[in-house]
């Protein structure tokens, strides 16, 4: 949220070659991961209507759900 109540825009970017961001301009996005298990990193940049922005790295850990 913006402390002044300004409108925010969102930009997701995959930092891994085998991952794809399906909704890059959405606050909550969907991603498609590669076929390899392990961590996938994404950058989220949030910008307010005055052009002030902040970024963070989000890591998703893709694990097998199969029982062994």
C-alpha positions in Angstrom: 0.0 0.0 0.0 1.1 3.6 -0.6 1.2 5.8 2.6 -0.5 8.6 0.6 -3.1 6.3 -0.8 -1.7 6.8 -4.4 -2.4 4.3 -7.1 0.1 1.5 -7.5 1.3 -0.4 -10.5 3.1 -3.8 -10.4 5.7 -5.4 -12.6 6.8 -9.0 -12.2 9.9 -10.3 -14.0 11.3 -13.8 -14.1 15.0 -14.0 -13.2 15.2 -17.6 -14.3 15.4 -18.6 -18.0 12.9 -21.4 -17.6 10.2 -19.5 -15.8 7.4 -17.4 -17.3 5.3 -14.7 -15.6 1.7 -15.0 -16.9 0.3 -11.8 -15.4 3.3 -9.4 -15.2 1.2 -6.3 -14.3 -1.0 -7.9 -11.6 -0.6 -7.5 -7.8 -1.0 -11.3 -7.5 0.4 -13.1 -10.5 0.6 -16.6 -11.9 3.8 -18.2 -13.1 4.8 -21.1 -15.1 7.9 -22.9 -13.8 10.4 -25.0 -15.8 10.6 -28.8 -15.4 13.5 -28.6 -12.8 12.7 -28.8 -9.1 14.4 -26.1 -7.0 14.2 -22.4 -6.4 13.0 -19.9 -9.0 13.5 -16.2 -8.5 11.3 -13.3 -9.6 11.6 -9.6 -9.2 8.6 -7.5 -8.2 8.7 -3.7 -8.7 5.9 -1.6 -7.3 5.5 2.0 -8.5 3.2 4.7 -7.3 1.5 7.4 -9.5 4.4 9.8 -8.6 6.9 7.4 -10.1 8.5 6.3 -6.8 9.2 2.6 -6.9 10.6 -0.2 -4.7 11.7 -3.7 -5.8 12.2 -7.0 -4.1 13.2 -10.5 -5.1 10.6 -13.3 -4.5 11.8 -16.9 -4.4 9.5 -19.8 -5.2 10.7 -23.3 -4.3 9.3 -25.9 -6.7 9.3 -29.3 -5.0 7.9 -32.7 -5.9 4.5 -33.6 -4.3 4.9 -37.3 -5.1 5.2 -39.6 -2.1 8.0 -42.0 -2.3 
